[in-house]
Amino acid sequence: MDNYPIKVDACVVQAVAVTTFVINYSILLRPNWSWLMYLLTADFLMRYIHPKYSPIAQFFKILRRSTDQQPRYHFAPPKRFAVLIGLTLTFLASLSILLSLVVMRYIFISMIITASFFQGFLGYCIGCELYNWLIQIGIIRSSEGISPTL
Protein backbone atom coordinates (compact mmCIF):
# COMPACT_ATOMS: atom_id res chain seq x y z
CA MET A 1 0.00 0.00 0.00
CA ASP A 2 3.04 2.24 0.15
CA ASN A 3 2.91 2.70 -3.62
CA TYR A 4 -0.55 4.26 -3.57
CA PRO A 5 -0.54 7.35 -5.82
CA ILE A 6 -0.20 10.75 -4.17
CA LYS A 7 -2.75 12.22 -6.58
CA VAL A 8 -5.82 10.95 -8.38
CA ASP A 9 -7.69 12.26 -11.41
CA ALA A 10 -10.86 14.02 -10.26
CA CYS A 11 -12.49 13.39 -13.66
CA VAL A 12 -12.15 9.64 -13.12
CA VAL A 13 -13.24 9.94 -9.47
CA GLN A 14 -16.44 11.75 -10.48
CA ALA A 15 -17.23 9.26 -13.24
CA VAL A 16 -16.75 6.35 -10.84
CA ALA A 17 -19.04 8.10 -8.34
CA VAL A 18 -21.75 8.54 -10.98
CA THR A 19 -21.42 4.83 -11.81
CA THR A 20 -21.71 3.98 -8.11
CA PHE A 21 -24.81 6.16 -7.90
CA VAL A 22 -26.42 4.49 -10.93
CA ILE A 23 -25.67 0.98 -9.68
CA ASN A 24 -27.06 1.67 -6.21
CA TYR A 25 -30.12 3.48 -7.52
CA SER A 26 -30.75 0.52 -9.84
CA ILE A 27 -30.49 -1.89 -6.91
CA LEU A 28 -32.91 0.29 -4.96
CA LEU A 29 -35.45 0.18 -7.81
CA ARG A 30 -34.80 -3.43 -8.79
CA PRO A 31 -33.91 -5.58 -5.76
CA ASN A 32 -33.31 -8.59 -8.04
CA TRP A 33 -30.20 -6.72 -9.26
CA SER A 34 -28.72 -6.82 -5.75
CA TRP A 35 -25.92 -9.09 -6.98
CA LEU A 36 -24.36 -5.93 -8.46
CA MET A 37 -23.54 -4.84 -4.91
CA TYR A 38 -21.07 -7.72 -4.57
CA LEU A 39 -19.25 -6.59 -7.72
CA LEU A 40 -19.24 -3.00 -6.51
CA THR A 41 -17.80 -4.07 -3.15
CA ALA A 42 -15.02 -5.95 -4.96
CA ASP A 43 -14.29 -2.86 -7.06
CA PHE A 44 -14.12 -0.66 -3.95
CA LEU A 45 -11.67 -3.13 -2.41
CA MET A 46 -9.49 -3.11 -5.52
CA ARG A 47 -9.64 0.70 -5.68
CA TYR A 48 -8.64 0.94 -2.02
CA ILE A 49 -5.61 -1.29 -2.64
CA HIS A 50 -4.66 0.76 -5.72
CA PRO A 51 -6.77 2.57 -8.34
CA LYS A 52 -5.05 0.63 -11.13
CA TYR A 53 -6.79 -2.55 -9.93
CA SER A 54 -10.31 -1.12 -10.25
CA PRO A 55 -12.00 -2.10 -13.54
CA ILE A 56 -14.44 0.81 -13.24
CA ALA A 57 -11.68 3.38 -12.64
CA GLN A 58 -9.55 1.95 -15.44
CA PHE A 59 -12.48 2.10 -17.87
CA PHE A 60 -13.01 5.80 -17.17
CA LYS A 61 -9.29 6.52 -17.25
CA ILE A 62 -9.11 5.04 -20.77
CA LEU A 63 -12.30 6.85 -21.77
CA ARG A 64 -10.94 10.18 -20.50
CA ARG A 65 -7.72 9.69 -22.48
CA SER A 66 -9.65 8.88 -25.65
CA THR A 67 -11.56 12.18 -25.40
CA ASP A 68 -8.38 14.24 -24.90
CA GLN A 69 -9.85 15.66 -21.72
CA GLN A 70 -7.11 16.93 -19.43
CA PRO A 71 -6.87 15.28 -16.01
CA ARG A 72 -7.63 17.34 -12.91
CA TYR A 73 -5.52 16.02 -10.09
CA HIS A 74 -6.52 15.98 -6.43
CA PHE A 75 -4.58 14.94 -3.35
CA ALA A 76 -5.18 11.17 -2.98
CA PRO A 77 -5.22 10.48 0.81
CA PRO A 78 -8.64 12.10 1.43
CA LYS A 79 -10.04 10.32 -1.64
CA ARG A 80 -8.61 7.01 -0.42
CA PHE A 81 -10.25 7.58 2.95
CA ALA A 82 -13.54 8.18 1.11
CA VAL A 83 -12.99 4.91 -0.80
CA LEU A 84 -12.50 3.15 2.56
CA ILE A 85 -15.85 4.52 3.71
CA GLY A 86 -17.41 3.38 0.42
CA LEU A 87 -15.85 -0.06 0.86
CA THR A 88 -17.28 -0.28 4.37
CA LEU A 89 -20.77 0.79 3.25
CA THR A 90 -20.85 -1.49 0.21
CA PHE A 91 -19.61 -4.41 2.33
CA LEU A 92 -22.34 -3.75 4.92
CA ALA A 93 -24.93 -3.40 2.15
CA SER A 94 -23.72 -6.69 0.64
CA LEU A 95 -23.91 -8.37 4.02
CA SER A 96 -27.42 -7.05 4.62
CA ILE A 97 -28.47 -8.33 1.18
CA LEU A 98 -26.93 -11.74 1.92
CA LEU A 99 -28.70 -11.91 5.30
CA SER A 100 -31.99 -10.50 3.93
CA LEU A 101 -31.91 -7.51 6.28
CA VAL A 102 -34.10 -5.30 4.13
CA VAL A 103 -34.17 -2.17 6.31
CA MET A 104 -30.40 -2.23 6.80
CA ARG A 105 -29.90 -2.73 3.06
CA TYR A 106 -31.99 0.36 2.32
CA ILE A 107 -30.11 2.40 4.93
CA PHE A 108 -26.67 1.50 3.54
CA ILE A 109 -27.72 1.90 -0.08
CA SER A 110 -29.24 5.30 0.74
CA MET A 111 -25.98 6.40 2.36
CA ILE A 112 -24.01 5.27 -0.70
CA ILE A 113 -26.45 7.00 -3.05
CA THR A 114 -26.17 10.25 -1.09
CA ALA A 115 -22.36 10.27 -0.99
CA SER A 116 -21.99 9.22 -4.63
CA PHE A 117 -24.52 11.85 -5.74
CA PHE A 118 -22.59 14.62 -4.00
CA GLN A 119 -19.24 13.44 -5.42
CA GLY A 120 -20.46 12.48 -8.89
CA PHE A 121 -22.81 15.33 -9.70
CA LEU A 122 -21.65 18.16 -7.45
CA GLY A 123 -17.94 17.39 -7.03
CA TYR A 124 -18.27 17.51 -3.24
CA CYS A 125 -16.58 14.67 -1.35
CA ILE A 126 -18.23 13.95 2.01
CA GLY A 127 -15.48 11.46 2.89
CA CYS A 128 -12.80 14.09 2.16
CA GLU A 129 -14.53 16.53 4.50
CA LEU A 130 -14.66 13.87 7.20
CA TYR A 131 -10.97 13.13 6.60
CA ASN A 132 -10.06 16.80 7.02
CA TRP A 133 -12.20 17.08 10.15
CA LEU A 134 -10.50 14.01 11.66
CA ILE A 135 -7.13 15.63 11.00
CA GLN A 136 -8.28 18.85 12.67
CA ILE A 137 -9.37 17.06 15.83
CA GLY A 138 -6.22 14.95 15.91
CA ILE A 139 -7.57 11.47 15.22
CA ILE A 140 -5.65 11.24 11.93
CA ARG A 141 -2.18 12.70 11.49
CA SER A 142 -1.84 14.34 8.08
CA SER A 143 1.65 12.87 7.63
CA GLU A 144 0.30 9.33 8.02
CA GLY A 145 -2.43 9.38 5.43
CA ILE A 146 -5.38 7.49 6.86
CA SER A 147 -3.63 5.72 9.73
CA PRO A 148 -5.33 6.46 13.05
CA THR A 149 -3.18 7.77 15.89
CA LEU A 150 -4.96 5.57 18.42
CORZIGI-V713496 format. One record per backbone hydrogen bond with DSSP energy under -1.0 kcal/mol. CO is the residue of the C=O (numbers start at 1). NH is the residue of the N-H. E is the energy in kcal/mol with one decimal. If there is no record, write none. Layout:
((CO/NH/E) (CO/NH/E))
//
This chain:
((1/4/-1.3) (6/76/-2.6) (8/74/-2.6) (9/13/-2.3) (10/14/-2.6) (11/15/-1.9) (12/16/-2.6) (13/17/-2.1) (14/18/-2.3) (15/19/-2.2) (16/20/-2.6) (17/21/-2.5) (18/22/-2.7) (19/23/-2.7) (20/24/-2.4) (21/25/-2.8) (22/26/-2.3) (23/27/-2.1) (24/28/-2.2) (25/29/-2.1) (26/30/-2.8) (30/33/-2.6) (31/34/-1.7) (33/36/-2.3) (34/37/-2.0) (35/39/-1.1) (36/40/-2.4) (37/41/-2.4) (38/42/-2.0) (39/43/-2.2) (40/44/-2.5) (41/45/-2.3) (42/46/-2.4) (43/47/-2.7) (44/48/-2.2) (45/49/-2.1) (46/50/-2.6) (50/53/-2.1) (51/54/-1.3) (54/58/-2.5) (55/59/-2.2) (56/60/-2.0) (57/61/-2.0) (58/62/-2.4) (59/63/-2.4) (60/64/-2.5) (61/65/-2.0) (62/66/-2.1) (64/69/-1.5) (65/68/-1.1) (72/10/-4.2) (74/8/-2.4) (76/80/-2.9) (77/81/-2.1) (78/82/-2.0) (79/83/-2.2) (80/84/-2.2) (81/85/-2.0) (82/86/-2.5) (83/87/-3.0) (84/88/-2.3) (85/89/-2.7) (86/90/-2.8) (87/91/-2.5) (88/92/-2.4) (89/93/-2.5) (90/94/-2.7) (91/95/-2.7) (92/96/-2.4) (93/97/-2.1) (94/98/-2.7) (95/99/-2.4) (96/101/-3.1) (97/100/-1.1) (100/102/-1.2) (101/105/-2.5) (102/106/-2.3) (103/107/-2.1) (104/108/-2.7) (105/109/-2.7) (106/110/-2.1) (107/111/-2.0) (108/112/-2.2) (109/113/-2.8) (110/114/-2.3) (111/115/-2.3) (112/116/-2.9) (113/117/-2.2) (114/118/-2.2) (115/119/-2.3) (116/120/-3.0) (117/121/-2.6) (118/122/-1.0) (118/124/-2.4) (125/129/-1.8) (126/130/-2.3) (127/131/-2.4) (128/132/-2.5) (129/133/-2.3) (130/134/-2.6) (131/135/-1.8) (132/136/-2.3) (133/137/-2.0) (134/139/-2.0) (134/140/-1.5) (135/138/-1.1) (139/149/-2.4) (141/144/-2.0) (144/147/-1.4))
//
